Amino acid sequence: MAITAAMVKELRDSTGAGMMDAKKALTETDGDMEAAVDWLRTKGLAKAAKKSGRTAAEGLVAVKVDGGVGVAVEVNSETDFVGKNADFQSMVADIANVATGVGSTEELAAADLGGKTVGDVITDKVATIGENMSLRRMARLEGTSVVSYVHNAAADGMGKIGVLVALSGDNEAFGKQVAMHVAAVNPAALSEADMDPAVVEKEKTVQMDIARESGKPEAVIEKMIVGRMKKFVAESTLLNQQFVVNPDLTVEAAAKEAGVEITGFKRLEVGEGIEKKEENFAEEVAAQLNR
């Protein structure tokens, strides 16, 4: 039987399945709509797809270091409860292991994990656990040595914040301290040269507007802005920040004392930048019961 676009649309609308999955279901069942629905349910695809519209802003960040390569991977779920689930944690750890061999989130989603793509493994887990999940992003960092740190660890190598720090030399203890600093302070960039020019220009504009409110002459304002921007850069860049372990030193000065150079860092925090729907606990429980 010929499978038409209208049939595919009808099945997608009724199940929430993806276009290719809907077409495959109809092909496998010779166009029988009811049988196609059952086929999708059997494969867990209808159930997974129906959940795909729900916000997944919780989950875990996992870190993995292999030689001079470090990766951090964020896998999201709908609730914090899933982040404590052993099956979910095992899957996230497996994905992090695969991530050391790829260069982007897209490559990771398509990478092989036990005979399936990482994307398909996550889809299968959605059907098993019953929550929307997603591979949101990954970060990769290379250096002479790479040190990792996880804040609020839920299991070994994974938690709410994952940090990687690359060093030119080998000083794991110091690297761990810097990674903890990054987790706590969340610098915008490594140095002034690495800062986003748009962010710097926006801050300068804001500071100019604030200064003009004082009514001072433009020549005075220009001098004021130089000082304010210098402070902004110092507070925003890792190398110029006061080291949390020893505030008398900048991070760069502390690195020099430790005999290394910090060449890069990555920081991923679960749900960062995702707009979360606010629900109280009673409403969250009710939502779970009504699924």
Backbone as a ProteinNet text record, in pm:
[ID]
protein_1_A
[PRIMARY]
MAITAAMVKELRDSTGAGMMDAKKALTETDGDMEAAVDWLRTKGLAKAAKKSGRTAAEGLVAVKVDGGVGVAVEVNSETDFVGKNADFQSMVADIANVATGVGSTEELAAADLGGKTVGDVITDKVATIGENMSLRRMARLEGTSVVSYVHNAAADGMGKIGVLVALSGDNEAFGKQVAMHVAAVNPAALSEADMDPAVVEKEKTVQMDIARESGKPEAVIEKMIVGRMKKFVAESTLLNQQFVVNPDLTVEAAAKEAGVEITGFKRLEVGEGIEKKEENFAEEVAAQLNR
[TERTIARY]
84.4	0	88	52.2	128.8	106.7	213.4	205.2	206.9	97.4	85.9	130.7	156.6	196.9	85.4	-38.9	-153.5	-159.5	-129	-128.9	-19	96.6	208.1	171.6	109.9	69.5	-32.4	-129.5	-232.4	-170.5	-75.5	-11.7	75.3	142.5	225.5	139.4	25.9	-63.1	-120.5	-146	-209.3	-111.1	14.5	113.7	226.7	247.8	360.4	493.1	490.4	613.7	678.1	806.7	876.1	831.5	858.5	811.5	865	995.8	1055.4	1006.1	987	934.4	791.6	711.2	572	566.1	649.3	651.2	695.2	796.4	844.2	736.3	663.4	557.5	448.3	411.9	308.1	357.3	484.2	541.1	543.1	583.5	593.3	457	351.4	216.7	126.8	187.6	113.1	-0.4	25.4	-71.7	-183.6	-180.6	-284	-256.9	-344.2	-319.1	-312.6	-408.2	-410.3	-287.3	-251.1	-133.6	-6.3	-4.7	110.8	127.4	13.8	18.5	77.3	29.7	81.2	229.9	269.6	411.4	498.3	453.5	528.1	533.8	420.7	417.9	511.6	512.3	599.5	746.4	779.8	917.3	950.7	846.2	868.5	877.1	854	872.4	757	637	522.9	530.8	563.8	573.5	682.8	795.1	906.8	871.9	810.6	781.8	681.3	582	481.5	544.4	655.8	720.6	819.2	844.2	951.3	922.7	796.3	764.4	785.4	808.4	823	964.6	978.4	1108.3	1198.1	1315.3	1415.4	1528.9	1525.1	1623.8	1703	1676.2	1754.8	1850.7	1903.3	1992.3	2131.5	2231	2368.3	2468	2581.7	2699.6	2803.3	2856.3	2960.6	3090.9	3201.6	3333.6	3417.9	3504.4	3592.9	3723	3835.9	3966.9	4042	4095.2	4173	4302.3	4410	4536.5	4526.4	4557.4	4550.4	4420.3	4315.1	4182.6	4080	4002.3	3894.3	3762.8	3654.6	3521.6	3425.2	3328.3	3217.1	3089.3	2994.9	2871.6	2751.8	2655.6	2532.1	2417.2	2355.1	2236.2	2123.2	2016.8	1907.1	1791.4	1721.2	1596.8	1498	1374.4	1273.1	1286.2	1318.9	1322.7	1457.9	1484.7	1609.2	1610.7	1492.8	1485.3	1557.4	1543.4	1604.9	1757.3	1809.4	1954.1	2012	1926.7	1969.3	1942.7	1885.1	1851.7	1977	2003.8	2126.4	2133.7	2020.1	2019.3	2055.3	1999.6	2029.2	2176.9	2227.9	2369.2	2461.6	2426.4	2506.6	2509.1	2393.5	2386.3	2471.3	2462.9	2539.7	2689.6	2731.7	2873.2	2918.6	2835.3	2868.9	2881.7	2792.1	2795.9	2923.2	2963.5	3086.5	3208.1	3206.9	3317.9	3327.7	3212.7	3209.9	3256.1	3223.9	3251.2	3399.5	3486.5	3630.1	3680.3	3601.5	3644.4	3577.6	3497.5	3428.3	3457.1	3415	3449.1	3333.8	3209.2	3093.7	2973.4	2872.5	2748.8	2680	2681.9	2617.9	2687	2819.1	2893.9	2866	2853.5	2826.8	2690.4	2589.8	2454.5	2450.2	2537.5	2539.2	2639.4	2718.6	2823.5	2765.4	2841.6	2796.4	2811.7	2707.2	2710.1	2638.6	2716	2658.7	2572.7	2608.7	2532.5	2421.3	2398.3	2299.3	2367.4	2302.1	2355.9	2324.8	2402.8	2377.4	2236.3	2193.1	2058.6	1951.5	1969.1	1871.1	1873.7	1992.2	2002.7	1923.7	1932.6	1857.5	1708	1668.4	1526.2	1472.4	1548.8	1507.3	1494.2	1583.6	1579.6	1460.1	1418.4	1297.7	1178.2	1168	1056.5	1063.1	1184.1	1200.7	1173.6	1231.2	1219.6	1092.5	1046.1	920	931.3	1048.3	1065.8	1135.8	1107.9	1182	1328.4	1418.6	1562.3	1624.6	1739	1806.5	1955.8	2031.3	2173.9	2184.2	2214.9	2209.8	2337.8	2452.5	2577.9	2696.7	2809.9	2934.9	3044.1	3146.3	3262.2	3386.2	3482.4	3606.4	3724.6	3824.9	3941.1	4066.8	4169.3	4295.6	4408.8	4509.8	4624.4	4733	4845.7	4952.2	4898.2	4819.9	4744.5	4609.4	4507.8	4372.2	4322.4	4268.8	4217.3	4067	3992.7	3847.6	3801.5	3683.5	3622.2	3470.9	3401.6	3255.5	3204.3	3113.3	3052	2913.8	2878.8	2751.6	2742.5	2842.7	2850.2	2734.4	2671.6	2566	2622	2732.1	2803.2	2943.9	3028.7	3166.5	3174	3234.1	3253	3132.3	3027.4	2909.5	2834.6	2778.6	2705.7	2638.1	2616.1	2544.4	2634.1	2762.4	2856.6	2980.1	3023.4	3144.6	3244.4	3370.2	3473.8	3595.2	3654.5	3780.5	3880.4	4004	4109.5	4230.6	4282.8	4401.3	4523.8	4631.6	4756.2	4870.4	4970.7	5089	5184.9	5175.6	5260.8	5177.1	5241.2	5171.7	5167	5053	5032.4	4884.8	4847.2	4705.2	4640.6	4714.4	4658	4620.8	4710.7	4680.8	4567.6	4571.1	4465.9	4328.9	4323.4	4196.5	4148.2	4241.5	4205.1	4148.9	4212.6	4164	4025.8	4006.3	3876.5	3767.4	3798.7	3702.7	3674	3777.3	3759.8	3663.4	3684.2	3598.5	3454	3435.9	3300.9	3230.6	3305.4	3245.8	3223.9	3322.8	3321.5	3262.6	3271.6	3216.4	3268.5	3399.8	3455.2	3399.8	3395	3340.7	3440.4	3570.2	3672.4	3805.1	3902.1	4033.3	4108.5	4110.7	4182.3	4104.5	4154	4085.9	4077.8	4182.2	4185	4078	4031.3	3932.1	3788.7	3771	3636.5	3558.6	3428.4	3340.2	3337.2	3380.8	3382.4	3245.9	3139.4	3004.2	2970.9	3016.2	2991.6	3067.7	3191.4	3274.6	3214.2	3171.5	3115	2983.6	2903.5	2777.5	2802.8	2900	2933.2	2985.8	3066.6	3119.8	3007.3	2910.2	2795.6	2716.3	2693.7	2621.1	2695.9	2825.5	2905.6	2909.5	2911.9	2908.2	2776.9	2666.8	2535.1	2526.4	2580.8	2579.3	2662.6	2779.4	2869.5	2808.7	2739.1	2679.9	2569.8	2508.6	2404.8	2462.4	2593.4	2658	2675.2	2660.1	2672.4	2814.7	2910.3	3051.5	3085	3189.6	3232.1	3275.4	3265.4	3300	3444.4	3535.8	3676.7	3696	3623.9	3631.4	3568	3455.9	3385.1	3473.2	3546.5	3635.5	3737.7	3792.7	3891.1	3825.3	3702.5	3629.1	3604	3570.5	3537.2	3658	3774.7	3896.8	3914.7	3897.2	3910.4	3802.2	3680.7	3568.3	3579.7	3623.8	3638.2	3754.8	3859	3971.9	3924.6	3840.1	3785.1	3692.7	3611.8	3519.6	3595.1	3701.6	3782.3	3847.5	3899.1	3965	3868.2	3745.5	3646	3588	3597.7	3533.4	3625.5	3757.7	3852.7	3926.7	3938.4	3996.8	4135.9	4225.1	4363	4377.1	4283.7	4292.1	4210.8	4134.1	4053	4140.1	4091.7	4158.3	4133.2	4239.6	4231.3	4156.7	4052.3	3972.9	4054.3	4157.5	4242.2	4334.4	4376.8	4464.4	4430.3	4337.9	4292.3	4401.1	4516.6	4627	4691.7	4661	4717.4	4607.6	4642.1	4551.8	4571.5	4478.1	4490.9	4617.2	4645.9	4765.2	4892.7	4898.6	5016.2	5030	4916.4	4918.4	4969.4	4930.8	4976.5	5127.8	5177.4	5321.6	5396.9	5344	5406.4	5401.7	5294.7	5278.7	5359.7	5422.5	5508.1	5434.9	5312	5234.6	5171.2	5115.3	5037.8	4899.7	4797.4	4660.6	4631.1	4601.7	4582.7	4436	4348.4	4207.3	4121.3	3990	3896.1	3759.5	3680.1	3541.3	3456.9	3338.5	3247	3105.6	3044.7	2905.3	2824.9	2713.4	2622.7	2486.7	2431	2302.8	2195.2	2126.9	2012.8	2048.2	2176.2	2218.8	2157.8	2085.4	2025.5	1890.7	1843	1711.5	1606.5	1501.2	1392.6	1310.5	1309.2	1240.5	1100.4	1007.4	872.2	868.4	820.1	814.8	693	716.7	608.1	638.5	532.4	558.5	556.8	598.3	616	485	375.4	245.5	203.3	226.3	190.7	278.2	405.4	498.2	454.7	415.9	370.1	242.2	149.9	24.6	49.5	146.1	180.1	233.2	313.9	368.2	256.9	161.4	52.5	-43.8	-53.6	-149.5	-92.7	32	90.6	26.7
-120	0	125.1	222.6	346.3	430	476.5	559.3	705.4	776	915.3	1009.6	1134.1	1236.8	1263.3	1253.4	1276.5	1170.1	1045.3	936.6	958.5	999.7	1025.3	1137.6	1244.5	1357.2	1314.7	1232.7	1186.9	1107.3	1020	938.2	1024.5	1121.2	1211.4	1290.4	1341.1	1421	1340.2	1212.8	1130.3	1072.4	1063.9	1000.6	1093.1	1200.5	1288.2	1232.8	1126.8	1065.5	1152	1129.8	1201.5	1155.1	1236.3	1206.4	1072.8	1051.6	928.8	806.3	823.6	712.4	678.8	783.5	761.3	690.8	734.4	672.1	526.5	500.5	363.1	274.4	328.8	251.6	213.7	308.7	281.6	182.1	192.7	98.4	-42.9	-53.7	-184.1	-250.6	-168.7	-222.6	-211.7	-184.8	-177.8	-76	37.9	146.5	133.9	30.7	13.2	112.4	213.3	322.2	272.6	188.3	138.1	52.4	-30.6	-115.7	-31.1	79.7	168.8	236.1	273	332.2	231.8	107.3	2.3	-23.1	-16.6	-38.1	68.6	193.5	303.3	288	246.7	228.5	116.2	8.6	-105.1	-63.2	24.4	71.5	182.4	229.4	336.7	473.7	481.7	607.9	704.5	654.9	743.3	803.9	721.2	768.5	872	846.9	940.3	1071.9	1063.6	1184.8	1272.8	1212.8	1291.3	1372.6	1326.4	1395.3	1501.6	1506.4	1592.1	1740	1778.6	1919.5	1970.8	1882.4	1924.7	1973.2	2074	2134.1	2039.7	2014.8	1932.8	2025.6	2070.3	2167.2	2115.1	1991.2	1928.1	1829	1734.8	1635.7	1639.8	1605.8	1595.9	1645.3	1692.9	1717.7	1612.9	1541.6	1441.9	1489	1465.4	1501.6	1375.8	1379.8	1266.8	1321.1	1272.8	1314.4	1191.3	1201.5	1092.8	1153.3	1140.3	1201.1	1351.7	1414.1	1559.2	1609.9	1526.2	1564.6	1550.8	1654.5	1649.4	1686.8	1623.4	1656.5	1673.1	1759.1	1775.3	1764.2	1684.9	1658.2	1686	1762.5	1788.8	1709.1	1624.3	1550.3	1592.7	1644.1	1699.9	1602.8	1623.4	1552.4	1655.6	1612.6	1706.9	1736.3	1634.1	1651.7	1611.9	1663.2	1631.7	1485.7	1426.4	1286.6	1194.1	1222.9	1137.4	1144.6	1260.4	1274.6	1180.3	1130.5	1037.2	892	873.1	739.7	669.6	549.5	476.3	447.3	416	388.6	513.4	625.7	753.1	787.8	772.7	802.6	714.1	586.5	493.9	535.8	578.3	623.6	748.2	842.9	967.2	937.5	844.8	806.5	745	660.8	597.6	702.2	799.9	905.7	988.3	1017.1	1093.2	1016.7	885.8	804.4	814.7	812.5	823.8	962.6	1064.6	1203.5	1234.8	1157.1	1184.1	1163.4	1091.4	1062.9	1146.6	1248.3	1332.8	1480.2	1565.5	1705.9	1800.8	1751.1	1840.5	1764.3	1839.5	1778.6	1698.6	1751.7	1682.6	1549.1	1549.6	1425.2	1326.4	1376.9	1289.4	1223.3	1299.5	1244.6	1131.6	1141.8	1040.7	929.3	940.9	842.8	710.9	603.6	469.9	447.5	391.6	353.2	219.6	112	-21	-64.2	-21.7	-62.7	31.5	136.9	239.4	375	475.1	609.7	659.2	755.2	814.3	872.5	935	991.2	885.5	769.5	661.8	602.5	595	544.7	634.5	764.8	858.9	843.9	828.2	808.3	683.2	575.7	452.4	474.5	552.4	577.7	663.5	753.2	832.6	740.3	641.4	547	463.1	430.1	346.1	422.1	540.6	617.6	700.7	747.4	819.5	969.9	1026	1170.5	1212.6	1336	1390.2	1407.2	1372.8	1388.6	1440.6	1502.4	1552	1565.3	1541.3	1570.8	1717	1801.2	1944.9	1999.7	1962.8	2019.8	1943	1965	1911.3	2015.8	2008.4	2096.2	2008.1	2047.2	1970.2	2063.3	2014.8	2096.5	2011.1	2066.2	1995	2076.2	2007.7	2074.5	1974.4	2026	1936.7	1843.8	1902.4	1822.9	1889.3	1808.6	1859.5	1803.6	1892.6	1854.1	1880.4	1790.1	1805.8	1820.3	1881	1894.8	1894.7	1828.6	1826	1881.8	1977.3	2035.8	1974.7	1954.6	1887.7	1752.4	1669.2	1539.6	1448.8	1388.3	1290.7	1149.3	1135.2	1007.8	1043	944.2	968.1	1033.5	1153.7	1221.4	1292.1	1308.9	1379.2	1450.6	1566.9	1647	1764.3	1871.6	1987.8	2082.8	2089.9	2174.6	2092.5	2096.4	2027.6	2127.1	2116	2211	2135.1	2188.5	2138.6	2254	2226.4	2327.1	2267	2338	2292.6	2368.2	2294.8	2352.5	2320.9	2408.6	2384.7	2289	2278.2	2187.9	2086	2008.2	1901.2	1933.1	1984.3	2014.1	1994	1868	1833.8	1901.1	1909.9	1969.9	2116	2190.5	2330.3	2340	2252.8	2252.5	2229.9	2144.5	2117.8	2242.3	2315.4	2439.7	2542.3	2553	2646.3	2604	2473.9	2423.7	2455.4	2444.5	2479.5	2629.5	2709.2	2854.4	2884.3	2818.6	2839.6	2800.9	2690.6	2646.2	2751.3	2811.5	2906.5	3044.3	3094.2	3233.3	3249.2	3145.5	3145.2	3261.6	3264.5	3371.5	3366.4	3483.1	3491.2	3444.7	3460.7	3425.2	3403.4	3349.2	3325.2	3456	3541.4	3668.4	3774.5	3897.2	4006.1	3977.1	3916.7	3886.3	3785.2	3705.8	3602.5	3648.9	3771	3819.2	3851.3	3834.9	3867.9	4020.2	4073.9	4219.2	4284.5	4212.3	4267.1	4285.9	4192.4	4202.5	4320.9	4337.2	4448	4581.7	4590.7	4716	4750.3	4648.1	4671.2	4724.9	4665	4711.5	4855.3	4886.1	5022.5	5122.1	5086.4	5173.7	5198.4	5091.7	5103.8	5195.5	5174.9	5256.2	5402.8	5426	5563.5	5631.6	5560.6	5616.6	5648.2	5556.8	5579.9	5703.5	5711.7	5824.3	5957.6	5957.3	6082.5	6133.9	6043	6084	6174.2	6165.7	6247.5	6391.9	6416.5	6552.6	6599.2	6509.5	6547.9	6569.1	6647	6671.4	6541.5	6538.1	6418.8	6374.5	6472.6	6439	6363.5	6402.8	6336.2	6197.3	6192.1	6064.4	5961.2	6004.2	5912.6	5849.8	5929.9	5878.6	5783.9	5816.5	5729.7	5592.4	5594.5	5470.4	5379	5436	5355.3	5272.3	5335.3	5265	5160.6	5195.8	5103.6	4981.1	5002.7	4890.4	4800.2	4860.1	4780.4	4688.2	4741.6	4661.9	4552.4	4586.9	4490.2	4372.5	4402.6	4297.7	4210.7	4274	4198.8	4103.9	4147.3	4064.9	3956.8	3976.3	3885.2	3778	3799	3706.5	3624.9	3496.2	3403.3	3445.4	3475.7	3505	3629.8	3723.9	3849.5	3849.9	3746.1	3740.1	3710.3	3756	3719.3	3571.6	3498.8	3353.8	3323.6	3241.8	3213.5	3145	3071.7	3002.9	3101.6	3205.1	3308.7	3441.9	3518.2	3643.6	3749	3728.3	3823.4	3810.1	3702.1	3676.8	3669.6	3711.5	3682.1	3535.3	3480.3	3341	3323.9	3421.8	3414.5	3412.1	3496.3	3499.5	3369	3314.3	3187	3074.7	3078.6	2977.3	2987	3109.3	3128.7	3069.8	3092.1	3035.5	2883	2828.2	2682.6	2620.9	2704.4	2654	2608.5	2658.7	2620.3	2743.5	2722.2	2825.3	2768.7	2847.8	2805.4	2842.6	2743.8	2768.6	2766.2	2723.2	2722.2	2661.4	2684.2	2621.4	2609.4	2516.8	2500.5	2478.7	2535	2518.5	2497.2	2385	2357.8	2342	2409.3	2398.5	2351.1	2255	2196.8	2305.1	2307.9	2397.6	2542.6	2574.4	2713.4	2771.6	2882	2948.3	2894.5	2788.1	2733.2	2797.6	2846.4	2905.4	2792.4	2790.1	2682.1	2725.4	2632.5	2657.4	2639.5	2741.8	2734.3	2653	2551.1	2469.5	2444.1	2446.8	2409.8	2257.8	2206.4	2062.5	1987.5	2041.4	1974.6	1962.6	2071.4	2069.2	1970.8	1960.1	1867.2	1724.2	1689.9	1555	1524.8	1622.8	1603.1	1579.8	1655.4	1639.3	1498.6	1446.3	1311.9	1207.8	1224.6	1128.6	1128.9	1246.3	1258.8	1221.9	1174.3	1134	1006.2
0	0	0	-81.8	-88.9	36.8	95.4	216.6	174.9	202	160.4	271.1	230.8	327.7	428	380.7	469	578.4	541.8	640.1	744.3	696.5	788.3	884.8	831.8	916.2	1020.4	978.4	1072.4	1186.7	1153	1256.2	1347.9	1290.1	1371.5	1467.7	1417.1	1501.6	1616.7	1592.4	1696.1	1796.2	1757.2	1846.5	1890.4	1812.2	1842.3	1795.2	1717	1668.6	1560.3	1535.9	1431	1293.7	1192	1057	1005.8	1020.5	969.2	1046.7	1177.5	1257.2	1217.1	1193	1152.1	1016.7	923.5	790.7	799.6	882.8	897.6	959	1057.7	1123.1	1023.6	939.2	838.8	734.1	699.7	603.1	659.7	785.9	851.6	868.8	879.3	904.3	781.8	664.8	538.8	543.7	610.5	610.9	712.7	795.4	897.8	1010.8	1025.6	1120.2	1264.2	1303.1	1441.6	1470	1374.8	1391.8	1397.2	1321.9	1322	1457.7	1517.3	1651.9	1751	1741.7	1830.8	1805.9	1679.3	1644.4	1709.6	1703	1764.3	1916.7	1974.3	2120.7	2162.1	2081.7	2111.4	2109.7	2016	2003.9	2103.7	2173.4	2270.2	2207.2	2075.6	2005.4	2025.7	2033.4	2055.7	2195.1	2291.9	2429.4	2443.5	2381.5	2390.6	2323.8	2206.2	2131.1	2203.2	2269.8	2340.5	2453.3	2504.2	2614.3	2568.2	2436.2	2387.2	2400.3	2422.7	2438.8	2579.3	2673.5	2812.1	2839	2920.6	2947.2	3025.6	2970.7	3038.6	3081	3206.9	3255.1	3373.6	3411.6	3518.5	3452.8	3529.9	3472.9	3532.5	3451.7	3501.5	3397.1	3447.6	3365.3	3404.9	3306.6	3332.7	3270.1	3340.2	3287.8	3271.6	3171.8	3144.4	3087.9	3142.5	3093.6	3045	2923.7	2865.1	2810.8	2887.5	2847.6	2849.8	2736.7	2727.3	2670.8	2674.3	2624.7	2736.7	2755.3	2853.4	2788	2831.1	2779.1	2896	2874.4	2968.3	2886.6	2933.3	2859.3	2949	2896.3	2970.2	2908.7	2990.4	2949.4	3042.3	2983.6	3063	3082.7	3192.5	3222.5	3275.1	3297.1	3345.6	3494.6	3573.3	3718.3	3775.7	3893.7	3962.7	4008.2	4023.7	4068.1	3970.3	3842.6	3741.4	3749.5	3787.4	3802.5	3907.2	3996.1	4100.7	4062.2	3943.4	3895.5	3844.1	3892	3855.6	3705.9	3643	3499	3419.6	3462.9	3395.6	3412.3	3532.8	3559.4	3476.2	3464.7	3384.8	3238.2	3187.1	3048.5	3027.3	3119.5	3107.5	3110.4	3196.3	3203.3	3071	3012.9	2884.2	2773.9	2775.4	2674.7	2688.4	2811.9	2835.4	2783.4	2800.1	2748.2	2595.9	2530.1	2384.3	2340.4	2420.4	2383.1	2365.6	2430.3	2417.6	2274.9	2194.1	2057.5	1950.9	1991.8	1893.3	1922.2	1826.7	1841.1	1861.4	1854.5	1868.4	1922.4	1964.8	2015.4	1906	1784.5	1671.5	1643.9	1646.1	1625.1	1737.5	1858.4	1972.2	1960.6	1919.4	1904.9	1802.9	1701.1	1595.1	1621	1727.2	1755.6	1804	1783.9	1822.7	1972.7	2032.5	2173.1	2186.7	2189	2202.3	2086.5	1964.5	1847.6	1807.6	1884.8	1851.9	1856.4	1798	1811.6	1952.7	1998.6	2130.2	2135.7	2024.8	2019.6	2039.8	1977.1	1992	2132.6	2192.2	2330.1	2424.7	2404.3	2488.4	2465.6	2338.2	2306.7	2376	2373.2	2440.5	2590.9	2647.9	2792.3	2830.6	2739.9	2762.4	2781.6	2694.3	2701.7	2828.5	2873.3	2992.6	3121.5	3133.2	3257.3	3260.7	3143.2	3139.1	3152.3	3120.8	3121.4	2994	2953.6	2841.1	2878.9	2789	2810.8	2682.4	2695.5	2575.9	2599.7	2493.7	2493.9	2454.5	2551	2524.1	2462.8	2519.6	2470.5	2526.4	2464.3	2515.7	2497.2	2579.5	2567.2	2561.8	2481.9	2466.5	2491.6	2563.9	2595.8	2585.2	2522.8	2507.8	2569.3	2620.4	2678.7	2712.9	2759.5	2804.5	2912.3	3002.7	3100.3	3121.6	3145	3169	3301.8	3384.7	3516	3518.4	3581.1	3588.7	3733	3747.2	3880	3861.9	3953.5	3952.6	4084.2	4074.7	4194.3	4215	4341.6	4376.1	4307	4328.1	4261.2	4300.8	4200.1	4223.3	4216	4143.5	4128.5	4082.7	4071.3	4031.7	3893.8	3888	3760.6	3705.3	3782.8	3731.9	3843.8	3808.2	3906.1	3838.6	3914.4	3863	3783.7	3819.9	3748.2	3715.7	3591	3549.6	3494.5	3537.5	3495.5	3442.9	3337.3	3283.7	3281	3320.7	3315.7	3246.1	3146	3073.2	3122.8	3146.5	3196.1	3100.2	3099.3	3016.9	3085.8	3217.8	3294.2	3368.8	3453.1	3525	3674.1	3719.8	3861.3	3890.3	3909.2	3923.1	4043.4	4154.9	4276	4251.4	4186.7	4155.9	4053.6	3952.5	3852.7	3914	4013.9	4083.6	4156.8	4216.4	4285.2	4186.9	4070.8	3968.9	3919	3900.8	3855.4	3957.6	4084.3	4189.4	4186.9	4161.6	4147.8	4033	3918	3801.4	3833	3903.5	3939.8	4024.6	4118.5	4212	4151	4074.9	4029.2	3888.7	3806.6	3671.5	3586.3	3559.3	3475.2	3334	3269.1	3133.7	3029.1	3057.7	2960.5	3032	2959.1	3017.2	3039.5	2937.3	2945.7	2869.3	2873.6	2803	2653.6	2597.7	2454.5	2414.8	2509.6	2481.4	2504.2	2552.8	2582.4	2456	2461.4	2350.4	2334.6	2220.5	2201	2222.4	2188	2204	2351.4	2435.6	2579.2	2637.4	2594.2	2642.2	2600.1	2474.7	2424.5	2495.6	2523.2	2593.8	2734.1	2803	2937.1	2933.9	2834	2821.3	2800.2	2718.3	2693.3	2821.5	2896.8	3023.4	3119.2	3130.5	3221.6	3177	3047.4	2995.2	3033.4	3018.2	3052.6	3201	3282.6	3427.2	3462.4	3402.3	3431	3387.1	3273.6	3223.2	3315	3388.4	3483.4	3593	3612.6	3716.6	3672.3	3540.8	3490.6	3471.9	3486.3	3470.7	3322.2	3293.9	3155.2	3087.8	2953.9	2877.9	2899.8	2912.5	2933.2	3064.1	3165.8	3296.7	3287.2	3216.4	3201.3	3132.6	3029	2956.6	3050.7	3139.9	3235.6	3335.1	3376.2	3467.8	3404.9	3277	3207	3196	3176.5	3167.1	3292.9	3407.2	3534.7	3555.5	3519.5	3539.3	3448.2	3326.3	3233.2	3273.9	3328.1	3377.3	3489.5	3576.5	3686.1	3632.3	3532.5	3472.3	3411.8	3338.5	3276.3	3383.1	3488.5	3595.6	3665.1	3682.1	3751	3660.5	3529.5	3434.7	3378.5	3386.4	3323.8	3429.1	3402.8	3498.9	3544.1	3450.4	3486.6	3573.1	3560.4	3634.8	3763.8	3787.8	3909.9	4031.6	4148.2	4272.8	4297.5	4325.7	4343.3	4473	4467.5	4587.2	4696.1	4656.6	4754	4825.3	4754.1	4810.3	4744.1	4800.8	4740.4	4724.2	4785.2	4768.1	4630.5	4560.2	4428.5	4322.8	4201	4089.7	4053.5	3977.7	3934.9	3850.8	3766.1	3682	3766.9	3871.3	3959	4036.1	4078	4150.5	4060.3	3934.2	3838.6	3819.4	3814	3797.6	3916.5	4036.6	4156.5	4153.9	4094.3	4087.5	3974.5	3892.7	3785.7	3662	3642.3	3523.8	3460.3	3342.2	3274	3245.3	3273.2	3243.8	3099.3	3017.2	2874.1	2830.4	2918.1	2882	2990.1	2980.3	3073.5	3007.9	3058.2	3016.3	3141.2	3142.7	3257.1	3204.6	3241.8	3207.9	3336.3	3341.1	3455.5	3407.2	3476	3434.9	3425.4	3312	3295.4	3272.8	3261.8	3245	3118.3	3133	3017.3	2974.6	3038.8	3005.1	3094.4	3032.2	3109.7	3171.6	3304.3	3373.9	3415	3403.6	3450	3600.5	3669.8	3815.3	3859.8	3938	3994.2	4140.6	4224.1	4362.8	4373.4	4488.4	4501	4482.8	4537.9	4526.1	4379.9	4303.5	4162.1	4085.2	4125.1	4056.7	4079.3	4202.7	4233	4156.7	4154.4	4082.5	3934.8	3879.4	3737.7	3711.2	3804.5	3788.8	3790.4	3882.7	3898.4	3780.6	3713.4	3604.1	3468.3	3463.5	3335.1	3284.9
[MASK]
+++++++++++++++++++++++++++++++++++++++++++++++++++++++++++++++++++++++++++++++++++++++++++++++++++++++++++++++++++++++++++++++++++++++++++++++++++++++++++++++++++++++++++++++++++++++++++++++++++++++++++++++++++++++++++++++++++++++++++++++++++++++++++++++++++++++++++++++++++++++++++++++++++

